[in-house]
């Protein structure tokens, strides 16, 4: 087990998973100690209760790097299945000043957990209006704060997530695991004129399914 958060982040830099200084800085500022209680600095997913995990650090890094050029000051961002709040906090640090990140989670208990976690060392993100965590069905997105420059989904959609794609701004990008059983981390991007959506697959991944509250409890 790595001894410190800095050791963990530096390992991701050495592996070329973290490639940009901005992502490194955001992840260094967001210590796993505030978001998990077990095997804090291991590069592996950890349970956080409610049949949910905090993703492995390398998956957080991959997602941030895939969205890096969209996570800029002034951007509007949606994090679906925000869970512990870790990635949501990293994104919020990248879009300030002037931007806003909304984390949406269908478990009210996880909404409160994320707010508690982030507030340990990032209370100003809430106070400055850069970050909001809401309760809702993330499969439907959160159109009242859209459209978005970037959308990230922390659970696997069974098929192309059209409700979320529809909430992308022209030039906006969505990163989402897609598939049942065999999953790919997909990137959907709306053209700058807003009329077309391109898609490409990247990594083979294994995420819990994007589902509703009742099914999650039965999982």
C-alpha positions, 0 to 999 in steps of 0.5 A: 500500500502506498503511504501517502496521497502524494505517493499515489498521485505521483505513481499515476503521473509516472504511469502516464495516466495523469498527463497534465499539470492541471489534473495533477494539481486538482487530484493532489488537492483532493485527498482520498482521506476525506472520501474513504476509510479503507486502503486509502491510497491503494489504486483500487475501488473501495466500498463507501456503503449503500452498495456503491464504491469510490472508483479506483484513482486511475479511473478518476484520472482517466476521466479527468484527462479525457475531459481536461480541455472542457474542464476550464474556468467558466465551464458547466459540468454534470457528474452523474452518480457522484457517489463519494463526491471525489471526482465532483470536487476535482472537477469543481477545482478545475472550473473555477472561477466562474464555472459550476459542477453539479453532482447528481446522485439518486441516494439521498444518503450519498448526497449527504455523504458527498457534501460532508466529505467535500466540506472537510477541505473544500467548503468554499466550493459550495460557498462560492457556488462552484459546486452543488450536489443534488438528489435525482435520477442521473439517467435523465441528466439535470436539464435545469442547469444545462446544457453542459460543456462536460458530462461524466457518468460514474456507472454503466449505461446499458445503451447509448445514453441519449438523454445525457447526449441531448444535454451537451452544449455544442462542442460538449463532451460526455464520458460514460461506460456503456454496455451490459457485461462487456463495457467500454468507456465511451466518448460522445462529442457534439459538434461545434455547430450542434448538429452532429454527435460523434462517438468513440470507444476507449478503455474496456472497463467494469462499472456497476450498472446505472440504475434506480435506487430500489435496484441498487439496494437489491444489487 
